Amino acid sequence: MRALVAMSGGVDSSVAAALMLEAGHDVVGVTLKQWEGPDGSLPEAGCCTVGDAEDARRVAAQLDVPYYVLDYVEEFKSAVVDRFGEMYRAGLTPNPCIECNRRVRFKAMLDRVEQLDCDVLVTGHHARVTQDATGFHLRKGFDGSKDQSYVLHMLGQDALSRVVLPVGEMTKADVRVHAERLGLRTASKPDSQDLCFVGTGDYRDFLREHFPDSAHPGTMRDLDSDTVTTHAGTADFTVGQRKGLGVAVGEPRYVVDIEPATSTVVIGRKERLLATGCRVEEVSFVADRPPDDMNVDVKIRYRSPAVPARLERDGDDWVVTFGKPHSSVAPGQAAVFYRGDEVLGGGTITASIRE
């Protein structure tokens, strides 16, 4: 089997490439150039940097496999960065890593599988793909603290039939031990936590520079007092936020809602955040069809625990009703449906539902 390995320059994708070689497969390494500096080069900070590409190249050279850098800057800017700005303008809180996986990364890589005469796409994500008589299944990674199944929920049957996730059965510690045994330069490299197009700076500064209309000053209105103040821009806030509100009323306040049409940020006590459910758009299911049983567990943020919920179709969208009221539902984030360790699907939250 010939494998196209997405090499990000991190330890997980480095070990994924090594594991495929050890299993006797031919390997081709590839890195997507998705963002660039002012001179057209790879960025110096964030993820997908010039340093990451160099690490990937050196690991590929050490493993003695072909390696390519593919230019997808225009596709990424249009599908991810511009959408990032548009969503903040609309008062939403996007997850650009999910948008990248949905709209650019996996489509680009899977298109290249055949073009480079490969059979499968391999990534370093901590998740697992299994197969039985009913089809392919996407499951949580073995290491619960590093599980990345949430950001892969958009993958369907065709994609999963061609995707291999070698490190999904390993703990992160085991991945690093394997890299150290092989002497890979990425063995002790820390995981990147930065957005590739923002780097080590603040995303708010990026929005003000590239999407200035997302940062119009406006009014901050408190639902639980007569306090009305001003703010520097709705892009500075997300639903559920407590810190950095710039108000002092003697008790904690949280962002309850954002009204972009009037540049209004609504705040209130924590109980004001409680929602009975949420509306979700662009829903897809791993099985390419909804589950027979609409009782699921749902995660509404990457690091939030999954909670019991029920799904119901409403036209092209879906309504998620929580088993009990849940707080900090942020429109723009992903709602991902689980049953046990299996990912059923997910979509983008458009609104919370409050009684």
Order of alpha helices (4+ residues) and beta strands (2+ residues): beta-alpha-beta-alpha-beta-alpha-alpha-alpha-alpha-beta-beta-beta-alpha-beta-alpha-alpha-beta-beta-beta-beta-beta-beta-beta-beta-beta-beta
